[in-house]
């Protein structure tokens, strides 16, 4: 898994000064990011509204239409802020253009011409709404088409053409990241692939760890071994599954030490497939410090897609390796626990244990040297 990561861009229109500047410029890229209400008329508008500009001291800003209505404002009949935001209309048209012919590769310039906005504006808007760039969206669509064709039993060459890769060499350069294995292996659902696994009891229940020759491909928790093994067998339906407790023992020892607060990081080679967006989210999760949490919106901002909160939640839910990618450290904005693939109760136990062990480590770090010698 590529660990390269770019520094996240700051959230746009975060301050009232930035929002007012967008209103003055009638900035269409701000539509949907916020709304403004005019006290003298009782009306709220989109930032790009062509109505007469109000005075600054008569303006209130809102994050949503519901917030504006709750404050007593009614919708502007001219810009209709309660309808489908213009930015979503643009992105929907762009997605439709990309979906119309999967075998055709549209450049950003061609796509922007099709939806009648500038390439720069489209790139920024598409990434903010969808969570990935138009190029990454096309790649994901080709990957999905390739998976569907292979699952239907099409041969690799035909599946490559139908998915719009253009040539087998181009497909092999990129498809493995989408499929998690070579296309021929995927077509056979892991046939020829050797997956070793083992399970062991822990404080969180039973853990199952599975590995290919390249690294860990699964860490899952449950109450019984059979459902965990059945799930692994379904995921790698034609692979050779081998119970190998001895080979997996060092990895399970790391997990046990982590759960007992004896270590805060893992040294586990991973062999997992990820889309471009999932990879960005998973890398952001791995940078959350031990004993701390982040909200889904904070992760969305960290990966440069502040509006892609639902996509972040989906990426967390699809994490195949519990603990190694700490999706349990992501909570709702108010701090409430959200869903967890291996159960909310386990999520709560993990967060409580990390907070306890972190506090204990801090206490020991600040204990006087003489006291620590005496305790030893």
N, C-alpha and C positions, 0 to 999 in steps of 0.2 A: 504494500500500500504506500503510495507516494505521500510523503509527509510535508511536501512543500506547501506553504500557506502564505497568502498575500495579506498585508495589513488591511484591516477592514476600514472602509470609508466612513466618515462621520455621518450621522443621520441628518438629512436635509430638512429645512424648515422647522428646526427644533426651537428656535427663539421667536419671540414676537417681532423683533426687528427683521429677521429673515422672512417672516410671513408677510409683514407689511410691504417689504420690498417686492415680494412676489405679487401681491395685489396691485401695487403701482405699475408693475411691468406686465400685468395680466398674464402671468406665467402659466401656460397650460400644463407644464410638468408638475405643477403644485396641485393640480386638481386631484381630489381624493386624499391628498396628504393632510389637508385641513380645510375648514370652512370659516367664513367670517360673517358676522352679523352686524347690522347697522342699527344702532339704538333709535335713531330718529324715524326710521321707517318700520322697524320691527321685522325686517326681512333678513334672511341669511342667504349667502351666495357661494359659488365656487370662486377660487382666486382668479380665474380667467374671465369672469363675468364682464360683459361689455357695457354694463350699466354705468352711469355716472359715478365717478370715484367719490367716496365719502371722505369726511375729515377723519384724521387719525384718532382724535379723541372721542369719536363716536363709534369706534369699531371694537368688537369683541371677537376673539378667535376660539374655535372649537375643533376638537379632534374628530368628531363624527356628527352626522346629521341628527342622531338621537340626542346628543348633548346640546345641540343648538335648539332643537324643539323643546327639550326640557327647560331651557332657559327662557322660553316664551316666544321664540322667533318662528316665523313661518317661511316657507320656501319661496325663493325668487321665481317668478313665472318665466323670466327670460332665460336663465341658465339652468333651471330645474335641477338643483343640487341633489334632490332625493331620487332622481332617476339613475340609470346606469352611468357611472362616472365616465367622462370622456376618455380617461386614460385606459379604462377597461375596454371600451369600445375599440380603441386603437390596438390594444394587445390582442383582443379577440379576432380582429381582422388579420393581424399578423400571424396568429396561430393558424387561422383558416387557410391563409396563403401557404404556410409551411406544410400543412396537412394535405393540401389539395393534390400534390404530386410528390410522394416520398422519394421518388427516384431522382428528382430534380434538386440540385443544390443551389439555393438562393444565396447570393451575397447580401451583405447588410445594405449595400446601395440599392440592389434590386428590391429588397423587401421594403425599404423605406419609401421607395418610389411607389410601390403597390399600395401602401397605406397613407401616403401623402404627408409624411412628416420627415424631418431631417434625420440622417443616419445617427448622429450624436444623440438626439432626443430619443429616438426609438431604442437605441442600445441601453440607455439609462433607464427608460420607462419599462422596457421588457424585463430587464433584470430585477427591477424593484418589485414588479407585480408577480412575475412567474418564479423568480428566485434563481434563474440561470439566464445566460445570454442566448440570443437567437441561435447562435452556432451550437451551443451546448444542447439546446432544445432539439435541434435537428439531429444531433448525434444520438440523443436519447430515443427519439422516434425511430431512427434507423435500428438502434439496438433492440427496441421492442418489436419491430417488424421482423428482425432476424430471429429473435426468440420464438415468435409465433410461427414462423415458417419452419423452423427446426422442430418445434413441438408437433407440428402437423405431419412431420416425416419427410419434408422436402430434403433433397440432397444439398450439401453445403454450397455448391456452385450456384444452383438455382435460388437458394435462399439469399445468397449474397447479392444477386442481381435484383431480386424482388425487393430487398430492403434498401436498395439505392446506394450501395457502397461503391459501385462503379467497377471495381476490380478486386480479385481475391487478396492481392497484396495489401490494398488499403484496408480491407475488412480485417485482416489478421493483425494489422497495426493497432486497431482500436477496439475490436470486438471483445477481446479477452477481459478488458476492464469492465465491460457491461455484463458479460456472462459469468465471469469468475473462473472460466476454463476455456480451452480451445473450442471453437464451434463444433468440431467433430465430436469432442467429448460431451458437449452439451446435448447434441442431438441424441447421443446414446444415454443421456441422463447420468453421466458419470461413469459409463462403462469403461473399464480399464483403469479407473481411478481407485486408489487404495486409501481408505479412510479408517484410521485407527481411533478407538474411543475407549473411555473408561468413566466410571461414575464412583462417587464417594459421598458419604454423609458429611454435612457441614452444619454450622449454626443456622443457615438459611434453608435447610432441607437438603435434598439430594442435588448434587451438581453433576452434570455430564460435560465432559471435555472431549472434543474430537479434533483430529489433526490430519492433514495431508502431509506429503513429503516436504511441502513448502512452509507449513506453519499451521497455527490453530485456525480452524474454520468454524468452530462452534463452542460456545460456553453457554449452557442453559441450566436453569433451576426448575425443580419440580418436587412433587411429593413421592412419586414412584418412578422406578427405573424404566418400566416398560413403555409408558407414553413418551418418555424422552428418547428412547432408542427408536421407537416407531416413527417419531417425528424426524429423526436423523435419517432413517431408512427411506422415508418418503422424499426428503430433500435430495438425497443421493440414491435414487431408486435403482440404478444399474451399477453403482459402484460396489467394490468389494469392501464390506464393513468387517473390521477385525477388532474384537475386544482385546485390548492390550494394556492392562493396568500398569505393568512394569514400565512401559515406554512413556505413559502419561503421568506417572507418579511425580516427577519433578514439577510439572505444571500444576497438578492438584495441590502439591505442597505450597506453591506460591499463593494459590487461592486461599488455602486454609490459613496461612500466615497473614494474609491481607485481612481476612475476616476477624482474626484475633488481634488485630492492631499491631502486628509485628513488622509489617511493611506497608508502605503507602503507594508504591509503584510496582508495575509488573514488568518483567523482562520476558515477554512472550512474543515470538515471531508470529505474525498474523497472515493468513491466506484467505482474504475475504474480498468479495466483489462489491463495488460501489459505483453508483452513478457520480457524475461530477459534483452535483449538489450534495449528495450523501457524504461524499468524501470531505467536502468543506465543513459540513456540520460535525462529522465524527472527529475531525482534527480539532475543531473548537471545543468539543466535549473533553477531549484528552488534555486540554490546557486548563480546565477548571481545577483549581488547587484542591487537594485533599481536605475534607472537612468544610468545604464551601459549596454553595449552590448558585445557580443562575436561572433566570426565567427564560421561557421560550423566546420572548421578544428580545431579550439581551443576546441570546445566541443568534437570532436572526440579524440583529445589528452587527454582531461580530463577524458574520460571514458576508456582510455587505448587502444584505437583502432584508431591510427592516420590515417589509410588509409580508414576508414569506413565513409568518409564524406557523401556519398550519403545515406548510411543507417541512419546517423544522421538526414539528411534532411527529410527522410521518417518518422522517429520517431517524428520529430517536426510536420509534416503535419498530423499525426494521433492523435495528442493531443486532447482529447475530452473535456477538461475543460479550456477554454480560461482564461487568467489572472492568475488563480490559479497555473497553470504551465506556466510560462511566455515565451512561444516560440517566442513571438514577439521581444524578446531581442537578437535573433540570426540573424545575417546579413551576407552578403557575405564578403569574405576576404578583399576586398577593401573598405568595408563600405557601399556598395550599398544595398538597400533593396531587399530581395528575396521574393518569394511568401509567402502568409499568408492565412491560411484556411478561415479567415473571411474578406479577402480583404486587399490589400497592403495599401490602403488609411487609413484603420483603424490602421494598423501597424505603419504608419508614425505618425498618431495622437497620438498614445500611447507613442511612443518614444519621441516625442516633448513634450508631457505633463509631462512625467517622468523627462526629462532633465530640464524643466522649474521649476517644483516643487522642484527638488533636488537642483538646483541653488538657489532658493529662501530660502530653508532651510539653505543652507550654508551661505548665506548673513545674515540671522537672527542670526545664531550661532556666527558670527564674529562681529555683531553690538555691540558697547559699551553699557554697562549696563545702563548708564544714558539715552542714546538715546532710548533704549527699554522701559524704564520706562515712558519716555515722550510719546512714541508712544502708549503705553497702556492707 
